[in-house]
Amino acid sequence: MPITNDAPRTRARLVLILGALSGFGALTIDMYLPAMPGMAGDLHTGTLPVQLTLTVFVVGLALGQVIVGPLSDAWGRRRPLLAGLALYAAGSLWCALAPGVGWLIAGRIVQSLGAAAGAVLARAVVRDLYQGTAMTRFFSTMMVVNGAAPVVAPVIGGQLLTVATWRSVFLVLTAVGAVLLVAVVLALPESLPADRRAPAHFGATLRTFRTLVTDQRYLRYVLAAALMFAAVFAYISGSSFVLQDSYGLSAQQFSVVFGVNGLGIVLFGRVNGRLVGRVADEHTLLRVSLAVAALGSAGVLACAVTGLPLPVLLICLFLVVSMLGIVLANATSLALAGHGSAAGSASSLQGLLQFLVGSVAASAMSLSGHVTAATMGVTMMMCSVAAFTVLGGRPVRE
């Protein structure tokens, strides 16, 4: 039975489930960040292999979306989503039982391929059901749930570490995957009717992707979002080492700082929903938020170079991270607006670029072998300035 999106209770249910699915990647990344410095010793390995567990997850999350998105355009959203959630739960359990870092990396790959289904199909379902400003507002509302992942995940991870080992984090993620699988089975019907589905042919999929990569409007918004995500991902990848090793924060203190920054995503995503269509359009809000992020990134670098105190650094980090709530809601809505008939493929290409650019940024930041506040600041500033530049000054007309 297809979803109808006009009842308030149905909308609230959609927000909760789709917000949780779209926050799957962030939850899986952020919950184990406080444990990363200690995992190296427990697994008898170095810092770089532990960071590799983060990188392979992001790459798998990106590539998995390219597979799931086109399949969902042909088969509907529900079947690929159920399969992905089952795979995610299995991969999480694998990670919890991994005897060494090699097994952990393999488990993270399995886990990432399952998580990809939630990330790409949450956006596709919203595009199936909404258009225009209504779509942007729904994406903004989703940020309340989506943004809760970076708020609660490191806090939960940090608290778990006080009573158990890092393996308990992956056991919790196994349970989360199982709960979401049940929720989708019981409360998320199919959103893409059979008469709107695309042919399940490799040639048709290639033609769809060719159309997307030659669409200047689509690429402009997708690349702006991807580069902004890369700036935030540089923070995600490096902040546990910078704030704990360089500034002396404990795992619990770091989890609180990380959670406050995630709260900024929630708050500004909510503000965006209030402003869009009333005070300014999506493009204007996107441009302003990218400008604020670029200034905040410059502040992070200035703190690293001049030795400004920790509170100043934390304020600058908050400015950058919180703008993601505005950027992703508006950029995603604008990018998917012209591709309703191929929302799965359009969403998957967005996810691919977003996480691949983020992975490249994190890898480049780690080339020296040791992440510092300066390398994190340089990476964040380069990515946020590039995002602002790619967006440009005026909207591209369809």
N, C-alpha and C positions, 0 to 999 in steps of 0.2 A: 504494500500500500504506500503510495507516495506521500511525502511530507506536505502538510499545509502549514504555512508560516504566519497565519493571521491571528491566531489566538495568543494572548499574553503568556499562558502557561506553556504553550508550545515553544514560543520564542525563548522563554527562560530556560527550558530544557535544552534547546539548541545551543544557547550561549554556554551553558555549563559543559555539555559534552564536546562541542566543537572547540571551545576554549581550552579544555583539558587536552584534546588531541593535538591542537596546534602548539601547545606548550610542552608536548612530549619531549622534544629535542632538548629544550632548555632544562627541563626537570632532570633528564638523564645525564646531562653535562654538569649541572650546577650542584647536584646533591653530593657528588663525590669529590668536588674541588677541595674542601678542607682536608680530605684524606691524602691528597696527592703527595705532599712532602714526606709523609710517613710511609706511603706504599712502597717507595723505592727500597727502604731498608727491609721491610717485611718480605719483599719478593727478591731480595738480594740482587738488585740491579741499580742502574743509575737514574738520573733525573730525566734524560732524554727518552728512554723507553717508556717511562710513565707518562710523559707528555705525548708520546706516540699513541697511547690508548685514547687520548682525546682527539688527535688528528684523524685516526682511522675511523672513529665514530662519525666525525663530521663529513669525511669523504664518502663513507657508506650512506650516510643520510642524504647526501646530495645525489649520488648515483641511483640510489633506490627510488627516489622521487621520479626520475626520468623513466624508470620502468613502470611504476605504479600509475603515474598520471595518464599516459596514453591508454593503458589497459582499462582504466576506469571510464574513459570516454567511450570505450567499446562495450564493456561488460556491466557498467553501472558502478556506483561508489561503494556499495555495501559489501560485496564479496571480496574485493581486494583489501578493504579495511579490516574485515574479520580475519583474513589470512595474515595480514601484517601484525595485528595485535597478538595473535597466537605465536608468531615468530619472535616478537619482541619479548614476550614472557619467557620463552625457551632460552633466548640469548641472555637475558638477565640472570636466569638461574645458572647458566653456563659460567658467567663471570663470577658469580658468588662461589662457585666450586673450583675455580681455576687454580691449579697447583703452581703455576709460574706465570711470568709476564707474557710469554708467547701464547699460552692458552687464554690469558686474559684479553690480549689483543684480538685473537680469533673470536672470542665471545662477544667482544664489542662490535665486530663486523656484523655478526648475526643480529645482534641487538639493534644496530643502526638500520639495517635493511627493513626490520619490522617497524621501527619508529618512523621511517620515511612515509609509510602509508598514512599515519595520522597527520603528519605535517602537510602533505600535499592535498589530501582529500578533505581536510577541514576547510581549506580555502576554496576548493572546487565546489563543495556543497553550498557554501555561502553564495558563490556566483550562480549556482543553479537556482537559488531562491530569491535573490535580491538584485537590484540594479541601481545605478546612480548614487545619489546621496544616501539613500536607505542602505545600500551596500556598505558605504564608508562608515556610517554610524554603527552598523552591526559589527564590522571589523573593530571599531573603536571599543564597543562594548565587550567584545571578546578579549580585548587587552586586559580587562579587569581579571578574568580568569587566567589568561595566558601569562600576564605579568605576575600573577601570584606564584608561578613556578620559581623564578629567581628569588622571590621573597622567602618562601618557606623551604625550598630545597636545601640551600646551604645551612640554614638553621637546623633542619632535621638532621642533615649530614653531620654537622658539628656536634649536636647533642648525642647522636648515636655513637660517635667516637669516644664519648666519655664513659660509655658502658659496654661497648663492643668494638670489634675490629671493623675495618673497611668493608669486609665481606657482608656485613649486615646491611650496608647501603644497597647492595645489589639484590639482597633478599627482599627488601622493601620495594624496589623497583619491579621485581617479579610480581609481587602482590598488586602493585598499581596496574601493571599490564593486564592481569587477570580481571581486576575489577572493571577496567574500561572495556574489556572484551564482553563482559556480561552486560554492561550498560548499553553498548551498541546493539547487542542481540535483542535487548528488551525495549529500547527506547529510541532507536535511530533508524527509521525506515529508509527505503531507497529514495534519493532525491532526483535522480536522472531517469525520466521515463524512457521506455524502449524506443519510442519514435524519435527521440532526440539523440540517440547514440550514434557514434561514428563507426564505419566499417573497421573490423579487426584485421587490417592488412598492414604489413610493414611499409609498403609504398605509400599508403595513405598517411601513416604516421610521419614518414619523412617529409611529405608535402606539408603537413601541418607545422612541423618544426621549421621548415624553410620559410613558410609564411610568417612565423613568429620572429625569426632572426632578421628578417628584412623589414619588419614593422618598426619604423623609427620611434613612434610614440611609445610602443610597448617597451622597447629596449631602453629608452631613456629613463623610464620610471623603474624598471627592473634593476638596471645598473646602479641608479642612485640608491635604491634600497640595499643592494648587495654590498656596495662600498660602505654604507653606513653600518650595516651589520658587521662588516669586517672590522671597523673601528671598535665596535663593542666586543667583538670576539677576541680582539687583541687584549682587551681588558679581561675578558673571561679567562683566556688562556694564561695570561701572565700575572694577574693580580694576586693569586694565592702565594706566589713566590716573592713578588715585590713587597706586598704588605706584611707577610709573615717573616720572610728572611731579612729584608732590608729595613723594615720599620718595626719589627718585633711584635707584631700582633699575634695572639694565640689563635688556634683554630676556631674557638668560639667567638672571639672578637671579630675575626675575619668574616665569619658567617653572618654576624649582625650587620657589618658594613655592607656586605654583598646583598643582604636582604633589604636594607634601606634603599639601595640603588634600584633594586627590582621594584620596590614600592613606587619609585618615581615613574617607571614604565606604566604601572596601573593608573596612577593619578593623572599623568599627562595623556594617556590614552582616553581616559574619561573626559578630560577637558576638551580633547579633540572632537569627541562626539557631540559635545555641547556647542562648539564653535562652528563646525562645518555646516555650510548651507545657511547659517544665520549671520555670522560675523565675517567669514571669508570662505573662499572655495578651497578645494583639496590642494590644488597646485600652490597657492599662496601659503597655506599652513605648512606644506611640505618644505617649501623654500626657507621659511623662517626657522623651522626646527633644524634644518641642516646647517643654517648659519650659526645658530646657538651651539650646536654640536662641534662645529669647527672651532669656535672660540673656546669652548671647554677643553678641547683636545690641545689647543695651543697652551692653555693654562697648565695642563698636565705636564707638558714638556718643560714649561718654564719652572715648575716646581722641581723637576728632576735636575735641571741645569743649575738653578740658583740655590737649591736647598731650602726652599720655602717649607714651613712647618706642615705636618701631616693634615691638620684640619683644612688647609687651603687645597691640598691635593684631593682630599675627599670631596670637597665642594665641586671641584672641576670634574672629577669622575662622575658625580651625580648628574651634572648638566649633560654630559655626553650620553650616559646610559639612559636617562629618563626620556631623552628625545626620541629614542627608538619606538616608544609607544605612539608617537605622532607619525613618524616616518613610515613605519610598516603599514599602519592602517590606511593612510592616504595613498602611498605608492602602490600597494597591492590593489586597492580599489581602482585606481586610474589605469594600472597595467591590465587588469582583467576585464575592464569595461567593454572593450571591443572584441572580446573573444569568448562569448557565451557558449558558442557551439563546440569549443575545444577548451573548456575551462580546466580540465584535468591536465592536458598537455601544457597549457599556458602556465598553470600553477607549478607544474613539475620543472619547467625550464627556469622559472623564477627561483625555485628552491635550489636547483643545481648551481646556478650562478651565485646565489647568496652564500651557500655553504662552501663552494669551491674558492671563491674570493676570500672568504673568512679563513679557510684552511691555509691558503697561500700566505695571508698576512701573518697568521700565527707561526707558520713555519719559518718565514723570513725573520720574524722577531727572535726566533730561537737559534739562528745560525751560529751565533757566537758561542753557544753552549751554555749560556747563563743569562736568564732574563733579568734586565734591570729596569728601573723606573724610566731611564732615558730611552732605551730601546722600545719600551711600551709606549711612551709618549710620542716618539717619532712615528711609529706605526699608526697610532690612533689619529694623529694630525694629518698624515698623508692621506689616509683613507677618507676621513671626514671632509677634507678640502676637495678631494677628487669627487666625492659624492655631490657636493654643492656645485662644482664646476660642470659635471655631467648633466645635472638637472637644467641648468641655464635659467634664463629670466622669464620666458613666456611659455605658456602651454603649447604643446604640439597638437594641432587640430586633427581630428579623425578624418 
